[in-house]
Amino acid sequence: MGNLLKVLTCTDLEQGPNFFLDFENAQPTESEKEIYNQVNVVLKDAEGILEDLQSYRGAGHEIREAIQHPADEKLQEKAWGAVVPLVGKLKKFYEFSQRLEAALRGLLGALTSTPYSPTQHLEREQALAKQFAEILHFTLRFDELKMTNPAIQNDFSYYRRTLSRMRINNVPAEGENEVNNELANRMSLFYAEATPMLKTLSDATTKFVSENKNLPIENTTDCLSTMASVCRVMLETPEYRSRFTNEDTVSFCLRVMVGVIILYDHVHPVGAFAKTSKIDMKGCIKVLKDQPPNSVEGLLNALRYTTKHLNDETTSKQIKSMLQ
C-alpha cells in the first residue's frame, strides 16, 4: 500500500470512499505483478494506436475519382492501392480492441475477487487500478477520434464493395489475404458503432459478470462505482487536486470517471442514473460542468449518447436537464 496516499475517514458513507488513487506513480506489488505484466504488454501499444488513428487521413479523394470514372482502370487501381494499406490499419485497431478486452477481463478478475471488497482491492492494488483507468482513458480517446473521422467507414465500405466485385469477376485481390470475409464482417460491426471501443469494453464487462455467476454482480458494479466516486472526490477536492504533478492528470481523471459511469450503466440492472445508484451522478456531472466547456463536451456527449439508462423513467428530471 506504499503508493496509497493517506486514506481519509469517510464523512458520508453514501458518497463513497474518500481516498486518493495514485494514477501518476503507482507501482505493482509482488501479488499484482503477474496480471500487471500481462496488461502492460497491451497498454504499451496504446499510444501508437492513438497516433495512427489521429494521423488517419483516408482515401476519400481516390475513392471519389474511381467512382466518378468507373471505366478508368488506372483510377480503380489507384483507389484500391490507397485503400488496402488503410484497411491494414483498421484491422490493427480492431485486433487491438480484442487484446484490450482480454486485458480488461484479467483486471476485473483481479479487482473483484473474494475475500476483499472492491474498495479494499482498489486500495491494495493501486497499480492494477491505474491500468484499469488507463484502459478507460485510451478507450474514450480512441472513440472521440473515431467519431470525428467519417473516412474510416467510407474506406472500409469501399474496400468491401470492391472486394466483392473482384470475387464475382474472379480477379485476385492482394488485400484479401489480410482481411478475410469473416474478419471483415466482425470489423464492419465494430466500426458501425459510434463508440466501438466503449462497446467492446461494455460487452466484455457484461460477459465477465454473466460468466462468473459465483461472483456477486455487486463486486463488479461496486468496483466501478468506487472508481467513479474516487475520481469525483479527487477532482472536486482542492487538497487532492493540488497533489497532481502533471496537468494532464485532470483530463485523465475526468475520462476515467465518465468511462466507469458508462460501464456501470451498462452492467448494473437499473443503471447509473437511478436513485438507488451508488454513483453520485449530480456530483459527477457538476465536476464535468465546472471544467472549461470546450474540454469536456465530448465527455458530456458520451454520457448523453452512449449510456443505456439516461432516458429511463427512473432518471430524475434534474439529471436529465443537467445533461441537456
C-alpha contacts under 8 A as a table, 3 or more apart, distances in Angstrom:
res1	aa1	res2	aa2	distance
1	M	4	L	5.39
1	M	123	E	6.87
1	M	124	R	5.45
1	M	125	E	7.56
1	M	126	Q	7.67
2	G	5	L	7.83
3	N	22	D	6.45
3	N	25	N	7.34
3	N	26	A	5.54
3	N	27	Q	7.25
3	N	126	Q	7.06
4	L	7	V	7.39
4	L	20	F	6.67
4	L	21	L	6.57
4	L	22	D	6.45
4	L	123	E	6.57
4	L	124	R	7.96
4	L	126	Q	7.11
5	L	19	F	7.42
5	L	20	F	5.87
5	L	21	L	7.56
5	L	22	D	7.35
6	K	19	F	6.94
6	K	20	F	7.25
7	V	18	N	6.85
7	V	19	F	4.79
7	V	20	F	6.98
8	L	18	N	5.68
8	L	19	F	5.81
9	T	18	N	6.98
10	C	13	L	5.93
10	C	16	G	7.40
10	C	17	P	5.81
10	C	18	N	5.68
12	D	15	Q	5.49
12	D	16	G	7.23
13	L	16	G	5.47
13	L	17	P	7.00
14	E	278	K	7.54
15	Q	229	S	7.15
15	Q	278	K	7.98
15	Q	279	I	7.87
15	Q	280	D	6.88
16	G	226	T	6.40
16	G	229	S	5.85
16	G	230	V	7.60
16	G	278	K	7.85
17	P	119	T	7.43
17	P	226	T	6.93
17	P	229	S	7.02
17	P	230	V	6.69
18	N	229	S	7.84
18	N	230	V	6.27
18	N	233	V	6.61
19	F	230	V	6.41
19	F	234	M	7.93
20	F	230	V	6.80
20	F	234	M	6.55
20	F	240	Y	7.12
21	L	122	L	7.84
21	L	123	E	7.60
21	L	126	Q	6.61
21	L	129	A	7.87
21	L	130	K	7.74
21	L	230	V	7.16
21	L	231	C	7.99
22	D	25	N	5.91
22	D	26	A	5.45
22	D	126	Q	6.75
22	D	130	K	7.33
23	F	26	A	6.28
23	F	126	Q	7.98
23	F	130	K	5.27
23	F	133	A	7.88
23	F	249	T	7.67
24	E	244	F	7.74
24	E	245	T	7.96
24	E	246	N	7.94
24	E	249	T	7.53
26	A	126	Q	5.82
26	A	127	A	4.92
26	A	130	K	7.01
27	Q	126	Q	7.42
27	Q	127	A	5.24
28	P	31	S	7.79
28	P	32	E	5.48
28	P	33	K	5.73
28	P	36	Y	6.91
28	P	125	E	7.33
28	P	126	Q	7.38
28	P	127	A	4.99
28	P	128	L	7.31
29	T	32	E	5.30
29	T	33	K	6.31
29	T	125	E	7.53
29	T	127	A	7.84
30	E	33	K	5.39
31	S	34	E	7.29
32	E	35	I	5.95
32	E	36	Y	5.82
32	E	125	E	6.76
32	E	127	A	7.55
32	E	128	L	7.00
33	K	36	Y	4.85
33	K	37	N	5.82
34	E	37	N	5.46
34	E	38	Q	6.48
35	I	38	Q	5.16
35	I	39	V	6.21
35	I	106	G	6.75
35	I	107	L	7.05
35	I	110	A	7.75
35	I	128	L	7.90
36	Y	39	V	5.26
36	Y	40	N	5.95
36	Y	127	A	7.40
36	Y	128	L	6.26
36	Y	131	Q	7.74
37	N	40	N	4.95
37	N	41	V	6.43
38	Q	41	V	5.57
38	Q	42	V	7.23
38	Q	103	A	7.36
39	V	42	V	5.36
39	V	43	L	6.27
39	V	103	A	5.26
39	V	106	G	7.83
39	V	107	L	7.92
39	V	131	Q	7.45
40	N	43	L	4.93
40	N	44	K	5.97
40	N	131	Q	7.86
41	V	44	K	5.72
41	V	45	D	7.43
42	V	45	D	5.82
42	V	46	A	7.07
42	V	99	R	6.63
42	V	100	L	6.66
42	V	103	A	7.22
43	L	46	A	5.09
43	L	47	E	7.91
43	L	100	L	7.95
43	L	134	E	7.81
43	L	135	I	7.42
44	K	47	E	7.00
45	D	48	G	5.49
45	D	49	I	6.44
46	A	49	I	5.16
46	A	50	L	6.42
46	A	138	F	6.91
47	E	50	L	5.14
47	E	51	E	6.22
48	G	51	E	5.02
48	G	52	D	6.15
49	I	52	D	5.14
49	I	53	L	6.17
49	I	93	F	6.69
50	L	53	L	5.02
50	L	54	Q	5.96
50	L	138	F	7.96
50	L	141	R	7.69
50	L	142	F	6.27
51	E	54	Q	5.03
51	E	55	S	6.21
52	D	55	S	5.27
52	D	56	Y	6.12
52	D	89	K	7.80
53	L	56	Y	5.01
53	L	142	F	7.64
53	L	145	L	7.05
53	L	146	K	7.50
54	Q	145	L	6.62
57	R	151	A	7.14
58	G	83	V	7.75
58	G	86	L	7.13
58	G	151	A	5.13
58	G	152	I	6.64
58	G	155	D	6.55
59	A	62	E	5.50
59	A	63	I	6.07
59	A	79	A	7.15
59	A	82	A	6.04
59	A	83	V	6.15
59	A	151	A	7.30
59	A	155	D	6.46
60	G	63	I	5.18
60	G	64	R	6.10
60	G	151	A	6.66
60	G	154	N	7.61
60	G	155	D	7.27
61	H	64	R	5.26
61	H	65	E	6.29
62	E	65	E	5.18
62	E	66	A	6.19
62	E	75	L	7.32
62	E	78	K	6.72
62	E	79	A	4.76
62	E	82	A	7.25
63	I	66	A	5.13
63	I	67	I	6.17
63	I	79	A	5.34
63	I	155	D	7.96
63	I	158	Y	7.49
64	R	67	I	5.19
64	R	68	Q	6.09
65	E	68	Q	5.21
65	E	69	H	6.18
65	E	75	L	6.64
65	E	79	A	7.92
66	A	69	H	5.26
66	A	70	P	5.83
66	A	72	D	7.37
66	A	75	L	5.12
66	A	76	Q	5.10
66	A	79	A	6.31
67	I	70	P	5.50
69	H	72	D	5.56
69	H	75	L	7.41
70	P	73	E	7.56
70	P	76	Q	7.24
72	D	75	L	5.54
72	D	76	Q	6.48
73	E	76	Q	4.99
73	E	77	E	6.15
74	K	77	E	5.12
74	K	78	K	6.08
75	L	78	K	4.92
75	L	79	A	6.14
76	Q	79	A	5.28
76	Q	80	W	6.19
77	E	80	W	5.08
77	E	81	G	5.91
78	K	81	G	5.04
78	K	82	A	6.20
79	A	82	A	5.10
79	A	83	V	6.15
80	W	83	V	5.12
80	W	84	V	6.09
80	W	159	Y	7.49
81	G	84	V	5.73
81	G	85	P	7.41
82	A	85	P	6.50
82	A	86	L	7.01
83	V	86	L	5.14
83	V	87	V	6.18
83	V	155	D	6.35
83	V	156	F	7.95
83	V	159	Y	6.61
84	V	87	V	5.18
84	V	88	G	6.42
84	V	159	Y	7.38
84	V	175	G	5.64
85	P	88	G	4.90
85	P	89	K	6.57
86	L	89	K	5.05
86	L	90	L	6.37
86	L	155	D	7.70
87	V	90	L	4.83
87	V	91	K	6.04
87	V	155	D	7.55
87	V	156	F	6.60
87	V	159	Y	7.65
88	G	91	K	5.09
88	G	92	K	6.33
88	G	178	E	6.98
88	G	179	V	7.93
89	K	92	K	4.99
89	K	93	F	6.34
90	L	93	F	5.09
90	L	94	Y	6.21
90	L	152	I	7.78
91	K	94	Y	5.08
91	K	95	E	6.09
91	K	179	V	7.41
91	K	187	M	7.36
92	K	95	E	5.14
92	K	96	F	6.11
93	F	96	F	5.08
93	F	97	S	6.45
94	Y	97	S	5.13
94	Y	98	Q	6.76
94	Y	187	M	6.54
94	Y	190	F	7.44
95	E	98	Q	5.18
95	E	99	R	6.53
96	F	99	R	5.00
96	F	100	L	6.06
97	S	100	L	4.97
97	S	101	E	6.11
97	S	197	M	6.40
97	S	200	T	7.03
98	Q	101	E	5.07
98	Q	102	A	6.45
99	R	102	A	5.20
99	R	103	A	6.27
100	L	103	A	4.99
100	L	104	L	6.12
100	L	135	I	7.39
101	E	104	L	5.12
101	E	105	R	6.30
101	E	200	T	6.74
101	E	201	L	6.09
101	E	204	A	6.16
102	A	105	R	5.19
102	A	106	G	6.37
103	A	106	G	5.15
103	A	107	L	6.37
104	L	107	L	5.11
104	L	108	L	6.10
104	L	132	F	6.93
104	L	135	I	7.50
104	L	201	L	7.46
104	L	204	A	7.72
104	L	205	T	7.98
105	R	108	L	5.05
105	R	109	G	6.13
105	R	204	A	6.93
105	R	205	T	7.15
105	R	208	F	6.65
106	G	109	G	5.19
106	G	110	A	6.44
107	L	110	A	5.09
107	L	111	L	6.03
107	L	128	L	6.70
107	L	132	F	6.74
108	L	111	L	5.12
108	L	112	T	5.90
108	L	205	T	7.95
108	L	208	F	7.88
108	L	220	T	7.31
109	G	112	T	5.65
109	G	113	S	6.03
110	A	113	S	5.72
111	L	118	P	6.53
111	L	121	H	5.57
111	L	122	L	7.06
111	L	125	E	7.74
111	L	128	L	7.72
111	L	129	A	7.80
111	L	223	C	7.28
112	T	116	Y	7.69
112	T	117	S	7.33
112	T	118	P	5.96
112	T	121	H	7.32
112	T	219	N	5.28
112	T	220	T	5.89
112	T	223	C	6.95
113	S	116	Y	6.77
113	S	215	L	7.67
113	S	219	N	7.72
114	T	117	S	7.20
116	Y	119	T	7.97
116	Y	120	Q	5.77
116	Y	121	H	6.16
117	S	120	Q	5.16
117	S	121	H	6.24
117	S	219	N	7.11
118	P	121	H	5.00
118	P	122	L	6.21
118	P	219	N	6.19
118	P	220	T	7.70
118	P	222	D	6.11
118	P	223	C	4.75
118	P	226	T	7.35
119	T	122	L	5.18
119	T	123	E	6.21
119	T	223	C	6.91
119	T	226	T	6.56
120	Q	123	E	5.06
120	Q	124	R	5.94
121	H	124	R	5.11
121	H	125	E	5.57
122	L	125	E	5.29
122	L	126	Q	5.72
122	L	128	L	7.96
122	L	129	A	5.92
122	L	223	C	7.80
123	E	126	Q	5.92
125	E	128	L	5.50
125	E	129	A	6.31
126	Q	129	A	4.96
126	Q	130	K	6.05
127	A	130	K	4.98
127	A	131	Q	6.34
128	L	131	Q	4.99
128	L	132	F	6.18
129	A	132	F	5.04
129	A	133	A	6.18
130	K	133	A	4.98
130	K	134	E	6.14
131	Q	134	E	4.83
131	Q	135	I	6.23
132	F	135	I	5.22
132	F	136	L	6.50
133	A	136	L	5.15
133	A	137	H	6.07
133	A	256	V	5.58
134	E	137	H	4.94
134	E	138	F	6.05
134	E	256	V	7.75
135	I	138	F	5.19
135	I	139	T	6.09
136	L	139	T	4.96
136	L	140	L	6.29
136	L	255	R	7.17
136	L	256	V	5.56
136	L	259	G	5.59
136	L	260	V	7.49
137	H	140	L	5.50
137	H	141	R	6.30
137	H	252	F	6.24
137	H	255	R	5.55
137	H	256	V	5.55
137	H	259	G	7.46
138	F	141	R	5.16
138	F	142	F	6.00
139	T	142	F	5.16
139	T	143	D	6.19
139	T	197	M	5.49
139	T	198	L	6.07
140	L	143	D	5.18
140	L	144	E	6.06
140	L	197	M	7.69
140	L	198	L	7.09
140	L	255	R	6.66
140	L	259	G	7.05
141	R	144	E	5.15
141	R	145	L	6.35
142	F	145	L	5.30
142	F	146	K	6.15
142	F	197	M	7.15
143	D	146	K	4.92
143	D	147	M	5.93
143	D	194	A	7.56
143	D	195	T	5.01
143	D	196	P	6.62
143	D	197	M	6.38
143	D	198	L	7.36
144	E	147	M	5.33
144	E	148	T	6.68
144	E	195	T	7.76
144	E	298	G	6.88
145	L	148	T	5.50
145	L	149	N	6.57
146	K	149	N	5.24
146	K	150	P	7.68
146	K	152	I	7.65
146	K	194	A	7.94
146	K	195	T	7.56
147	M	150	P	7.20
147	M	194	A	6.21
147	M	195	T	7.04
149	N	152	I	6.23
150	P	153	Q	5.94
150	P	154	N	6.52
151	A	154	N	4.99
151	A	155	D	5.81
152	I	155	D	5.38
152	I	156	F	6.28
152	I	191	Y	7.80
153	Q	156	F	5.12
153	Q	157	S	5.98
153	Q	191	Y	6.61
153	Q	192	A	7.39
154	N	157	S	5.21
154	N	158	Y	6.18
155	D	158	Y	5.23
155	D	159	Y	6.15
156	F	159	Y	4.95
156	F	160	R	6.26
156	F	188	S	7.75
157	S	160	R	5.23
157	S	161	R	6.16
158	Y	161	R	5.16
158	Y	162	T	6.02
159	Y	162	T	5.30
159	Y	163	L	6.03
160	R	163	L	5.08
160	R	164	S	6.07
160	R	184	A	7.72
161	R	164	S	5.22
161	R	165	R	6.28
162	T	165	R	5.05
162	T	166	M	6.14
163	L	166	M	5.03
163	L	167	R	6.23
163	L	173	A	7.07
163	L	176	E	7.37
164	S	167	R	5.15
164	S	168	I	6.38
165	R	168	I	5.18
165	R	169	N	6.33
166	M	169	N	5.07
166	M	170	N	5.85
166	M	171	V	4.87
166	M	172	P	7.00
166	M	173	A	7.00
167	R	170	N	4.81
167	R	171	V	6.03
167	R	172	P	7.50
168	I	171	V	7.80
173	A	176	E	5.51
173	A	177	N	7.93
174	E	177	N	6.49
175	G	178	E	5.43
175	G	179	V	6.77
176	E	179	V	5.35
176	E	180	N	5.72
177	N	180	N	6.28
179	V	183	L	5.91
179	V	184	A	5.93
180	N	183	L	5.45
180	N	184	A	6.05
181	N	184	A	4.95
181	N	185	N	6.22
182	E	185	N	5.20
182	E	186	R	6.53
183	L	186	R	5.13
183	L	187	M	6.09
184	A	187	M	5.02
184	A	188	S	5.97
185	N	188	S	5.05
185	N	189	L	6.46
186	R	189	L	5.29
186	R	190	F	6.27
187	M	190	F	4.92
187	M	191	Y	6.15
188	S	191	Y	5.37
188	S	192	A	6.00
189	L	192	A	5.14
189	L	193	E	6.83
190	F	193	E	5.81
190	F	196	P	5.53
191	Y	194	A	7.45
191	Y	196	P	6.16
192	A	196	P	7.61
193	E	196	P	4.98
193	E	199	K	7.50
195	T	198	L	5.57
195	T	199	K	6.26
195	T	306	T	7.51
196	P	199	K	5.07
196	P	200	T	6.20
197	M	200	T	4.99
197	M	201	L	6.31
198	L	201	L	5.10
198	L	202	S	6.01
198	L	259	G	7.95
199	K	202	S	5.04
199	K	203	D	6.02
200	T	203	D	5.28
200	T	204	A	6.07
201	L	204	A	4.93
201	L	205	T	6.06
201	L	263	L	7.53
202	S	205	T	5.20
202	S	206	T	6.17
202	S	262	I	7.90
202	S	263	L	5.46
202	S	266	H	6.33
202	S	267	V	7.34
203	D	206	T	5.11
203	D	207	K	5.99
204	A	207	K	5.03
204	A	208	F	6.02
205	T	208	F	4.96
205	T	209	V	6.34
205	T	263	L	7.36
205	T	267	V	6.92
206	T	209	V	5.24
206	T	210	S	6.32
206	T	266	H	7.43
206	T	267	V	5.45
207	K	210	S	5.09
207	K	211	E	5.97
208	F	211	E	5.27
208	F	212	N	6.12
209	V	212	N	5.35
209	V	213	K	6.78
209	V	215	L	7.62
209	V	217	I	6.17
209	V	220	T	7.29
209	V	267	V	7.94
210	S	213	K	5.91
212	N	215	L	5.47
213	K	216	P	7.05
215	L	219	N	6.99
216	P	219	N	5.63
216	P	220	T	7.66
217	I	220	T	5.51
217	I	221	T	6.35
217	I	268	H	7.90
218	E	221	T	4.92
218	E	222	D	5.36
218	E	223	C	7.96
219	N	222	D	5.41
219	N	223	C	6.18
220	T	223	C	5.17
220	T	224	L	6.50
221	T	224	L	5.10
221	T	225	S	6.11
221	T	264	Y	5.88
221	T	267	V	7.14
221	T	268	H	6.34
222	D	225	S	5.00
222	D	226	T	5.78
222	D	278	K	7.64
223	C	226	T	5.25
223	C	227	M	6.32
224	L	227	M	5.23
224	L	228	A	6.30
224	L	260	V	5.39
224	L	261	I	7.18
224	L	263	L	7.44
224	L	264	Y	6.03
225	S	228	A	5.00
225	S	229	S	6.14
225	S	260	V	7.13
225	S	261	I	7.15
225	S	264	Y	6.96
225	S	278	K	6.01
225	S	279	I	5.44
226	T	229	S	5.06
226	T	230	V	6.08
226	T	279	I	7.93
227	M	230	V	5.09
227	M	231	C	6.13
227	M	257	M	7.05
227	M	260	V	7.01
228	A	231	C	5.27
228	A	232	R	6.18
228	A	256	V	7.59
228	A	257	M	4.77
228	A	258	V	7.58
228	A	260	V	6.06
228	A	261	I	6.50
228	A	279	I	6.84
229	S	232	R	5.11
229	S	233	V	6.09
229	S	257	M	7.90
229	S	279	I	6.62
229	S	280	D	7.32
230	V	233	V	5.19
230	V	234	M	6.03
231	C	234	M	5.13
231	C	235	L	6.15
231	C	253	C	5.71
231	C	254	L	7.22
231	C	256	V	7.46
231	C	257	M	5.72
232	R	235	L	5.18
232	R	236	E	6.12
232	R	254	L	7.98
232	R	257	M	6.97
232	R	283	G	7.36
232	R	284	C	5.94
232	R	287	V	6.90
233	V	236	E	5.26
233	V	237	T	5.81
234	M	237	T	5.54
234	M	238	P	7.90
234	M	240	Y	5.27
234	M	241	R	5.88
235	L	238	P	7.49
235	L	240	Y	7.28
235	L	241	R	5.81
235	L	250	V	7.02
235	L	253	C	7.39
235	L	254	L	7.92
235	L	287	V	7.13
236	E	241	R	7.42
236	E	287	V	6.55
237	T	240	Y	5.47
237	T	241	R	6.11
238	P	241	R	4.91
238	P	242	S	5.89
239	E	242	S	5.50
239	E	243	R	7.06
240	Y	243	R	5.39
240	Y	244	F	7.44
241	R	244	F	5.69
241	R	250	V	7.96
242	S	245	T	7.81
244	F	247	E	6.96
244	F	249	T	6.46
244	F	250	V	7.85
245	T	249	T	7.89
246	N	249	T	5.62
247	E	250	V	6.21
247	E	251	S	7.97
248	D	251	S	5.49
248	D	252	F	6.16
249	T	252	F	4.79
249	T	253	C	6.04
250	V	253	C	5.20
250	V	254	L	6.25
251	S	254	L	5.00
251	S	255	R	6.17
252	F	255	R	5.31
252	F	256	V	6.21
253	C	256	V	5.07
253	C	257	M	6.01
254	L	257	M	5.17
254	L	258	V	6.32
254	L	288	L	7.17
255	R	258	V	5.22
255	R	259	G	6.03
255	R	299	L	6.93
256	V	259	G	4.95
256	V	260	V	6.19
257	M	260	V	5.47
257	M	261	I	6.27
257	M	284	C	7.80
258	V	261	I	5.09
258	V	262	I	6.27
258	V	299	L	6.70
258	V	302	A	7.71
258	V	303	L	7.07
259	G	262	I	5.27
259	G	263	L	6.31
260	V	263	L	5.02
260	V	264	Y	5.95
261	I	264	Y	5.08
261	I	265	D	6.07
261	I	272	A	6.51
261	I	279	I	7.65
262	I	265	D	5.04
262	I	266	H	6.34
262	I	272	A	7.77
262	I	303	L	6.91
262	I	306	T	7.11
262	I	307	T	5.39
262	I	308	K	7.90
263	L	266	H	5.20
263	L	267	V	6.17
264	Y	267	V	5.18
264	Y	268	H	5.60
264	Y	271	G	6.43
264	Y	272	A	6.16
265	D	268	H	5.68
265	D	270	V	7.52
265	D	271	G	4.01
265	D	272	A	4.67
265	D	273	F	7.60
265	D	307	T	6.19
265	D	308	K	6.08
265	D	309	H	6.57
266	H	269	P	7.85
266	H	271	G	6.49
266	H	307	T	6.89
266	H	308	K	5.88
266	H	309	H	7.95
267	V	271	G	7.16
268	H	271	G	4.88
268	H	272	A	7.39
270	V	273	F	7.93
270	V	274	A	6.48
270	V	277	S	7.64
270	V	309	H	7.40
271	G	274	A	6.32
271	G	277	S	6.72
271	G	308	K	7.37
271	G	309	H	5.80
272	A	277	S	5.26
272	A	278	K	7.40
272	A	279	I	6.27
272	A	281	M	7.24
272	A	309	H	7.24
273	F	277	S	6.31
273	F	279	I	7.94
273	F	281	M	6.53
273	F	309	H	6.64
273	F	310	L	6.16
273	F	314	T	7.54
273	F	315	T	5.35
273	F	316	S	7.67
273	F	319	I	7.76
274	A	277	S	5.28
274	A	314	T	5.51
274	A	315	T	5.29
274	A	316	S	7.49
275	K	314	T	7.45
275	K	315	T	7.41
275	K	316	S	7.81
277	S	280	D	7.54
280	D	283	G	5.35
280	D	284	C	6.27
281	M	284	C	4.99
281	M	285	I	6.04
281	M	319	I	7.43
282	K	285	I	5.24
282	K	286	K	6.05
282	K	319	I	6.32
283	G	286	K	5.08
283	G	287	V	6.24
284	C	287	V	5.15
284	C	288	L	6.44
285	I	288	L	5.06
285	I	289	K	6.15
285	I	300	L	7.98
285	I	322	M	7.32
285	I	323	L	7.72
286	K	289	K	4.99
286	K	290	D	6.08
287	V	290	D	5.19
287	V	291	Q	6.97
288	L	291	Q	5.63
288	L	296	V	6.48
288	L	300	L	7.49
289	K	292	P	7.67
289	K	293	P	6.98
289	K	296	V	7.62
290	D	293	P	7.99
291	Q	295	S	7.05
291	Q	296	V	6.90
292	P	295	S	5.68
292	P	296	V	7.14
293	P	296	V	5.78
293	P	297	E	6.36
294	N	297	E	5.81
295	S	298	G	7.58
296	V	299	L	5.15
296	V	300	L	6.22
297	E	300	L	5.10
297	E	301	N	6.08
298	G	301	N	5.04
298	G	302	A	6.20
299	L	302	A	4.92
299	L	303	L	6.49
300	L	303	L	5.17
300	L	304	R	6.21
300	L	323	L	7.09
301	N	304	R	4.80
301	N	305	Y	5.86
301	N	306	T	7.85
302	A	305	Y	5.40
302	A	306	T	5.27
302	A	307	T	7.24
303	L	306	T	5.90
303	L	307	T	5.63
303	L	323	L	7.98
304	R	307	T	6.58
304	R	310	L	7.18
304	R	323	L	6.63
307	T	310	L	6.36
308	K	311	N	7.84
309	H	312	D	5.22
309	H	315	T	7.60
310	L	315	T	6.24
310	L	320	K	7.22
311	N	315	T	6.69
311	N	320	K	7.68
312	D	315	T	5.61
313	E	316	S	7.71
315	T	319	I	6.92
315	T	320	K	7.08
316	S	319	I	5.47
316	S	320	K	6.49
317	K	320	K	5.03
317	K	321	S	6.03
318	Q	321	S	5.18
318	Q	322	M	6.15
319	I	322	M	5.05
319	I	323	L	6.48
320	K	323	L	5.33
320	K	324	Q	6.36
321	S	324	Q	5.04
